[in-house]
């Protein structure tokens, strides 16, 4: 056997071993993080006006994995009369439970759509977990979302 043939076989063997090692490393990494960085979540939707209904009122976010996002859609309904038009929505969060040292962000896709009486508007919320929890014994967390409508024609 000549030198080139022998050298090619050695390099091929090294490449295969590196590939197998990479696959094993990825598997171990994925297994470790899948077991230690997923957290079940729950939250409630509250509105500051009986004019605005939210369905569902409780969001089961399911399990959120570090460095990923999960989305949930909530349908908001203007429960008012024809003269009560919701011209804007704002949201804030509160009552965060077991969220110390979690890099959580919450966003939505509401873009300022007016909600007329009887109209339904689906809005998608996106919850992102951007860091590994320092306390891996935390098994769940929750928080509340409060939606405040700005109403045009609201009765005095």
KOLNU-160285 format. One record per residue (C-alpha): residue in one letter; x, y, z. Coordinates in steps of 0.001 Angstrom, whole numbers, plus 500000, padded with zeros to 6 digits. Example, Ala and Ser with C-alpha at 12.3 -4.5 7.8 and 13.67 -1.06 7.14 Angstrom:
<atoms>
<atom><residuo>A</residuo><X>512300</X><Y>495500</Y><Z>507800</Z></atom>
<atom><residuo>S</residuo><X>513670</X><Y>498940</Y><Z>507140</Z></atom>
</atoms>
This chain:
<atoms>
<atom><residuo>X</residuo><X>500000</X><Y>500000</Y><Z>500000</Z></atom>
<atom><residuo>X</residuo><X>501393</X><Y>503377</Y><Z>499098</Z></atom>
<atom><residuo>X</residuo><X>501726</X><Y>506389</Y><Z>501391</Z></atom>
<atom><residuo>X</residuo><X>498856</X><Y>508410</Y><Z>499786</Z></atom>
<atom><residuo>X</residuo><X>496376</X><Y>505554</Y><Z>500186</Z></atom>
<atom><residuo>X</residuo><X>497384</X><Y>504983</Y><Z>503818</Z></atom>
<atom><residuo>X</residuo><X>497219</X><Y>508717</Y><Z>504605</Z></atom>
<atom><residuo>X</residuo><X>493744</X><Y>509012</Y><Z>503043</Z></atom>
<atom><residuo>X</residuo><X>492469</X><Y>506100</Y><Z>505144</Z></atom>
<atom><residuo>X</residuo><X>493838</X><Y>507632</Y><Z>508352</Z></atom>
<atom><residuo>X</residuo><X>492265</X><Y>511012</Y><Z>507597</Z></atom>
<atom><residuo>X</residuo><X>488956</X><Y>509336</Y><Z>506722</Z></atom>
<atom><residuo>X</residuo><X>489024</X><Y>507472</Y><Z>510041</Z></atom>
<atom><residuo>X</residuo><X>489800</X><Y>510684</Y><Z>511935</Z></atom>
<atom><residuo>X</residuo><X>486915</X><Y>512470</Y><Z>510174</Z></atom>
<atom><residuo>X</residuo><X>484507</X><Y>509658</Y><Z>511112</Z></atom>
<atom><residuo>X</residuo><X>485645</X><Y>509723</Y><Z>514741</Z></atom>
<atom><residuo>X</residuo><X>485235</X><Y>513504</Y><Z>514907</Z></atom>
<atom><residuo>X</residuo><X>481745</X><Y>513195</Y><Z>513409</Z></atom>
<atom><residuo>X</residuo><X>480737</X><Y>510501</Y><Z>515920</Z></atom>
<atom><residuo>X</residuo><X>482186</X><Y>512546</Y><Z>518777</Z></atom>
<atom><residuo>X</residuo><X>480232</X><Y>515606</Y><Z>517624</Z></atom>
<atom><residuo>X</residuo><X>476986</X><Y>513643</Y><Z>517451</Z></atom>
<atom><residuo>X</residuo><X>477527</X><Y>512251</Y><Z>520955</Z></atom>
<atom><residuo>X</residuo><X>478361</X><Y>515732</Y><Z>522292</Z></atom>
<atom><residuo>X</residuo><X>475235</X><Y>517224</Y><Z>520711</Z></atom>
<atom><residuo>X</residuo><X>473099</X><Y>514411</Y><Z>522138</Z></atom>
<atom><residuo>X</residuo><X>474517</X><Y>514848</Y><Z>525630</Z></atom>
<atom><residuo>X</residuo><X>474115</X><Y>518640</Y><Z>525444</Z></atom>
<atom><residuo>X</residuo><X>470526</X><Y>518389</Y><Z>524177</Z></atom>
<atom><residuo>X</residuo><X>469593</X><Y>515759</Y><Z>526767</Z></atom>
<atom><residuo>X</residuo><X>471069</X><Y>517755</Y><Z>529639</Z></atom>
<atom><residuo>X</residuo><X>469353</X><Y>521005</Y><Z>528709</Z></atom>
<atom><residuo>X</residuo><X>466069</X><Y>519311</Y><Z>527828</Z></atom>
<atom><residuo>X</residuo><X>465967</X><Y>517906</Y><Z>531349</Z></atom>
<atom><residuo>X</residuo><X>467081</X><Y>520983</Y><Z>533274</Z></atom>
<atom><residuo>X</residuo><X>465881</X><Y>524056</Y><Z>531438</Z></atom>
<atom><residuo>X</residuo><X>462219</X><Y>523595</Y><Z>530678</Z></atom>
<atom><residuo>X</residuo><X>459728</X><Y>525228</Y><Z>533002</Z></atom>
<atom><residuo>X</residuo><X>455932</X><Y>524933</Y><Z>532980</Z></atom>
<atom><residuo>X</residuo><X>454197</X><Y>528284</Y><Z>533039</Z></atom>
<atom><residuo>X</residuo><X>450784</X><Y>529766</Y><Z>533586</Z></atom>
<atom><residuo>X</residuo><X>449337</X><Y>533248</Y><Z>533521</Z></atom>
<atom><residuo>X</residuo><X>446033</X><Y>535050</Y><Z>533737</Z></atom>
<atom><residuo>X</residuo><X>444638</X><Y>537717</Y><Z>531462</Z></atom>
<atom><residuo>X</residuo><X>442825</X><Y>540548</Y><Z>533224</Z></atom>
<atom><residuo>X</residuo><X>441116</X><Y>543507</Y><Z>531612</Z></atom>
<atom><residuo>X</residuo><X>440540</X><Y>546819</Y><Z>533346</Z></atom>
<atom><residuo>X</residuo><X>437151</X><Y>547343</Y><Z>531721</Z></atom>
<atom><residuo>X</residuo><X>434055</X><Y>545129</Y><Z>531451</Z></atom>
<atom><residuo>X</residuo><X>433877</X><Y>546463</Y><Z>527913</Z></atom>
<atom><residuo>X</residuo><X>436791</X><Y>544232</Y><Z>526886</Z></atom>
<atom><residuo>X</residuo><X>436473</X><Y>540445</Y><Z>527177</Z></atom>
<atom><residuo>X</residuo><X>439445</X><Y>538061</Y><Z>526871</Z></atom>
<atom><residuo>X</residuo><X>439222</X><Y>534433</Y><Z>525764</Z></atom>
<atom><residuo>X</residuo><X>440914</X><Y>532485</Y><Z>527230</Z></atom>
<atom><residuo>X</residuo><X>441216</X><Y>534246</Y><Z>530582</Z></atom>
<atom><residuo>X</residuo><X>443973</X><Y>531887</Y><Z>531750</Z></atom>
<atom><residuo>X</residuo><X>446940</X><Y>531137</Y><Z>529529</Z></atom>
<atom><residuo>X</residuo><X>448618</X><Y>527777</Y><Z>529904</Z></atom>
<atom><residuo>X</residuo><X>451946</X><Y>528545</Y><Z>528271</Z></atom>
<atom><residuo>X</residuo><X>452948</X><Y>524904</Y><Z>528429</Z></atom>
<atom><residuo>X</residuo><X>456631</X><Y>524229</Y><Z>528880</Z></atom>
<atom><residuo>X</residuo><X>459113</X><Y>526890</Y><Z>527833</Z></atom>
<atom><residuo>X</residuo><X>462670</X><Y>525858</Y><Z>526994</Z></atom>
<atom><residuo>X</residuo><X>465651</X><Y>528159</Y><Z>527484</Z></atom>
<atom><residuo>X</residuo><X>466567</X><Y>530172</Y><Z>524388</Z></atom>
<atom><residuo>X</residuo><X>463168</X><Y>529574</Y><Z>522818</Z></atom>
<atom><residuo>X</residuo><X>459748</X><Y>531174</Y><Z>522628</Z></atom>
<atom><residuo>X</residuo><X>456200</X><Y>530001</Y><Z>522861</Z></atom>
<atom><residuo>X</residuo><X>453140</X><Y>531800</Y><Z>521544</Z></atom>
<atom><residuo>X</residuo><X>449518</X><Y>531874</Y><Z>522625</Z></atom>
<atom><residuo>X</residuo><X>446624</X><Y>533665</Y><Z>520994</Z></atom>
<atom><residuo>X</residuo><X>443971</X><Y>535458</Y><Z>523022</Z></atom>
<atom><residuo>X</residuo><X>440794</X><Y>536728</Y><Z>521394</Z></atom>
<atom><residuo>X</residuo><X>439625</X><Y>540103</Y><Z>522672</Z></atom>
<atom><residuo>X</residuo><X>436001</X><Y>541133</Y><Z>522160</Z></atom>
<atom><residuo>X</residuo><X>434521</X><Y>544613</Y><Z>522429</Z></atom>
<atom><residuo>X</residuo><X>431446</X><Y>543921</Y><Z>524577</Z></atom>
<atom><residuo>X</residuo><X>430175</X><Y>547504</Y><Z>524315</Z></atom>
<atom><residuo>X</residuo><X>427560</X><Y>549401</Y><Z>522370</Z></atom>
<atom><residuo>X</residuo><X>428056</X><Y>550857</Y><Z>518910</Z></atom>
<atom><residuo>X</residuo><X>429228</X><Y>554163</Y><Z>520373</Z></atom>
<atom><residuo>X</residuo><X>431928</X><Y>552502</Y><Z>522498</Z></atom>
<atom><residuo>X</residuo><X>434953</X><Y>551988</Y><Z>520280</Z></atom>
<atom><residuo>X</residuo><X>438242</X><Y>550642</Y><Z>521633</Z></atom>
<atom><residuo>X</residuo><X>440910</X><Y>552685</Y><Z>519906</Z></atom>
<atom><residuo>X</residuo><X>443990</X><Y>551309</Y><Z>521654</Z></atom>
<atom><residuo>X</residuo><X>445186</X><Y>548580</Y><Z>524017</Z></atom>
<atom><residuo>X</residuo><X>448090</X><Y>548554</Y><Z>526450</Z></atom>
<atom><residuo>X</residuo><X>449397</X><Y>545657</Y><Z>528466</Z></atom>
<atom><residuo>X</residuo><X>451482</X><Y>545287</Y><Z>531590</Z></atom>
<atom><residuo>X</residuo><X>452530</X><Y>542302</Y><Z>533655</Z></atom>
<atom><residuo>X</residuo><X>452426</X><Y>541784</Y><Z>537413</Z></atom>
<atom><residuo>X</residuo><X>452515</X><Y>539148</Y><Z>540175</Z></atom>
<atom><residuo>X</residuo><X>455547</X><Y>537323</Y><Z>538807</Z></atom>
<atom><residuo>X</residuo><X>455987</X><Y>534139</Y><Z>540862</Z></atom>
<atom><residuo>X</residuo><X>459254</X><Y>532115</Y><Z>540882</Z></atom>
<atom><residuo>X</residuo><X>460848</X><Y>534228</Y><Z>538184</Z></atom>
<atom><residuo>X</residuo><X>464011</X><Y>535388</Y><Z>539946</Z></atom>
<atom><residuo>X</residuo><X>466994</X><Y>535217</Y><Z>537593</Z></atom>
<atom><residuo>X</residuo><X>464908</X><Y>534199</Y><Z>534582</Z></atom>
<atom><residuo>X</residuo><X>465417</X><Y>536191</Y><Z>531429</Z></atom>
<atom><residuo>X</residuo><X>461762</X><Y>536378</Y><Z>530461</Z></atom>
<atom><residuo>X</residuo><X>460292</X><Y>538709</Y><Z>527900</Z></atom>
<atom><residuo>X</residuo><X>456679</X><Y>539020</Y><Z>526828</Z></atom>
<atom><residuo>X</residuo><X>455607</X><Y>540669</Y><Z>523612</Z></atom>
<atom><residuo>X</residuo><X>452468</X><Y>540822</Y><Z>521487</Z></atom>
<atom><residuo>X</residuo><X>451545</X><Y>541482</Y><Z>517876</Z></atom>
<atom><residuo>X</residuo><X>448891</X><Y>544133</Y><Z>518540</Z></atom>
<atom><residuo>X</residuo><X>449469</X><Y>546949</Y><Z>516105</Z></atom>
<atom><residuo>X</residuo><X>446843</X><Y>549500</Y><Z>517082</Z></atom>
<atom><residuo>X</residuo><X>443766</X><Y>547991</Y><Z>515431</Z></atom>
<atom><residuo>X</residuo><X>440482</X><Y>549636</Y><Z>516451</Z></atom>
<atom><residuo>X</residuo><X>437970</X><Y>547223</Y><Z>517971</Z></atom>
<atom><residuo>X</residuo><X>434374</X><Y>548153</Y><Z>517193</Z></atom>
<atom><residuo>X</residuo><X>431371</X><Y>546926</Y><Z>519219</Z></atom>
<atom><residuo>X</residuo><X>430886</X><Y>543160</Y><Z>518884</Z></atom>
<atom><residuo>X</residuo><X>434200</X><Y>542759</Y><Z>517040</Z></atom>
<atom><residuo>X</residuo><X>436685</X><Y>540014</Y><Z>517935</Z></atom>
<atom><residuo>X</residuo><X>440410</X><Y>540638</Y><Z>517618</Z></atom>
<atom><residuo>X</residuo><X>442887</X><Y>537763</Y><Z>518041</Z></atom>
<atom><residuo>X</residuo><X>446219</X><Y>538896</Y><Z>519480</Z></atom>
<atom><residuo>X</residuo><X>449265</X><Y>536648</Y><Z>519790</Z></atom>
<atom><residuo>X</residuo><X>451496</X><Y>536888</Y><Z>522860</Z></atom>
<atom><residuo>X</residuo><X>455075</X><Y>535602</Y><Z>522668</Z></atom>
<atom><residuo>X</residuo><X>456880</X><Y>534493</Y><Z>525825</Z></atom>
<atom><residuo>X</residuo><X>460663</X><Y>534098</Y><Z>525498</Z></atom>
<atom><residuo>X</residuo><X>463013</X><Y>532536</Y><Z>528049</Z></atom>
<atom><residuo>X</residuo><X>466492</X><Y>533942</Y><Z>527393</Z></atom>
<atom><residuo>X</residuo><X>468652</X><Y>532539</Y><Z>530176</Z></atom>
<atom><residuo>X</residuo><X>469244</X><Y>529387</Y><Z>532154</Z></atom>
<atom><residuo>X</residuo><X>467654</X><Y>529629</Y><Z>535607</Z></atom>
<atom><residuo>X</residuo><X>470168</X><Y>529813</Y><Z>538444</Z></atom>
<atom><residuo>X</residuo><X>467787</X><Y>527862</Y><Z>540664</Z></atom>
<atom><residuo>X</residuo><X>467124</X><Y>524636</Y><Z>538782</Z></atom>
<atom><residuo>X</residuo><X>464732</X><Y>523533</Y><Z>541544</Z></atom>
<atom><residuo>X</residuo><X>462162</X><Y>526022</Y><Z>540292</Z></atom>
<atom><residuo>X</residuo><X>459535</X><Y>523839</Y><Z>538685</Z></atom>
<atom><residuo>X</residuo><X>456976</X><Y>526422</Y><Z>537580</Z></atom>
<atom><residuo>X</residuo><X>456343</X><Y>530117</Y><Z>537320</Z></atom>
<atom><residuo>X</residuo><X>453364</X><Y>532350</Y><Z>536699</Z></atom>
<atom><residuo>X</residuo><X>452410</X><Y>535970</Y><Z>536120</Z></atom>
<atom><residuo>X</residuo><X>449406</X><Y>538102</Y><Z>535238</Z></atom>
<atom><residuo>X</residuo><X>448819</X><Y>540188</Y><Z>532132</Z></atom>
<atom><residuo>X</residuo><X>446585</X><Y>543242</Y><Z>532512</Z></atom>
<atom><residuo>X</residuo><X>445081</X><Y>544758</Y><Z>529360</Z></atom>
<atom><residuo>X</residuo><X>443852</X><Y>548345</Y><Z>529515</Z></atom>
<atom><residuo>X</residuo><X>441669</X><Y>549617</Y><Z>526669</Z></atom>
<atom><residuo>X</residuo><X>441438</X><Y>553222</Y><Z>525565</Z></atom>
<atom><residuo>X</residuo><X>437794</X><Y>553817</Y><Z>524684</Z></atom>
<atom><residuo>X</residuo><X>436315</X><Y>556477</Y><Z>522424</Z></atom>
<atom><residuo>X</residuo><X>432684</X><Y>557319</Y><Z>523256</Z></atom>
<atom><residuo>X</residuo><X>432814</X><Y>555784</Y><Z>526719</Z></atom>
<atom><residuo>X</residuo><X>429655</X><Y>556713</Y><Z>528673</Z></atom>
<atom><residuo>X</residuo><X>430144</X><Y>559248</Y><Z>531457</Z></atom>
</atoms>
